[in-house]
Amino acid sequence: MSEGVIGIAGPPGAGKSALLATFATLRRPNSGALEILGHDTGNSAGLRAIRARIGFLPGRFSWAATMTAAEFTGYSAYYKGMRTPDVRQVLKRLDLTEAADTPLSLLPPDVRMRAGLAATCVHEPDLVLLNEPLHGLDGGGRDLVPVLRSLAPTVVATAESAADLAPWCDRVFTLDRGRLDELPPRAAGVPAPRAAAPRASRAGSGGTEDGSRACPDGARAARPCTSPAAGGAAHDGRAAGPDRPGGRPSLRTPPPHLPPSPVLVPAGSGAGV
């Protein structure tokens, strides 16, 4: 799975949650090999490198219901080695400043989801995994779609129906009995591929004129960065951005539709793992 917004559809019990947990390195494949962001999940060094660069939001985070939006984001930031200013910045980006001191249990569903996304993306990951992020939201969560598309270079989201994913995903897969199949764009309802265009200018932020990511020297340069989410070649550093020294822009222009590329998935049981 390369850059873009990837949708995975399947009925309850098809294994979507188990598959995302495997991509998040919380579960190990029963067999086969899994490579994410250019690193092998089969060794500890690869796991550390992957976990520093992914964000994972499970379908439910009710265990944090008594925490405020700021506390929940700060909790995640602590384990990602981020600072307090980073927490304030992501809350501001996701329009959570006024709700920062409100417990998650008292927030409307769409605002609570924004709080979950803030905690997931406080460290500006390269790969974001979202388990049914629009489930139960008013209007199908249409107002949240632009935010989801801008979270990271690669976003993988699940839903029960491909029709719920097709309008806003670049590629749509179905998961059934442990098999992952890509739907043709027309069959999935995905808009026709649009002409490739350079990403928004990142002058002064470490980007290049053609939109490619740069990796400047700095405190965070020891962490590798790469464009592809799976099977990509890594290089040192992270892209710079206006939010903080060494950080990249927080809300990116959604990448153009990409041609199909090989999908790396773990082989295994009917649960999808």
Secondary structure, 3 states (H helix, E strand, C coil): CCCEEEEEECCCCCCHHHHHHHHCCCCCCCECCCEECCEECCCHHHHHHHHCCEEEECCCCHHHCCCEHHHHHHHHHHHCCCCHHHHHHHHHHCCCCCCCCCEHHHCCHHHHHHHHHHHHHCCCCCEEEECCCCCCCHHHHHHHHHHHHCCCCEEEEEECCHHHHCCCCCEEEEEECCEEEECCHHHHCCCCCCCCCCCCCCCCCCCCCCCCCCCCCCCCCCCEECCCCCCCCCEECCCCCCCCCCCCCCCCCCCCCCCCCCCCCCECCCCCC
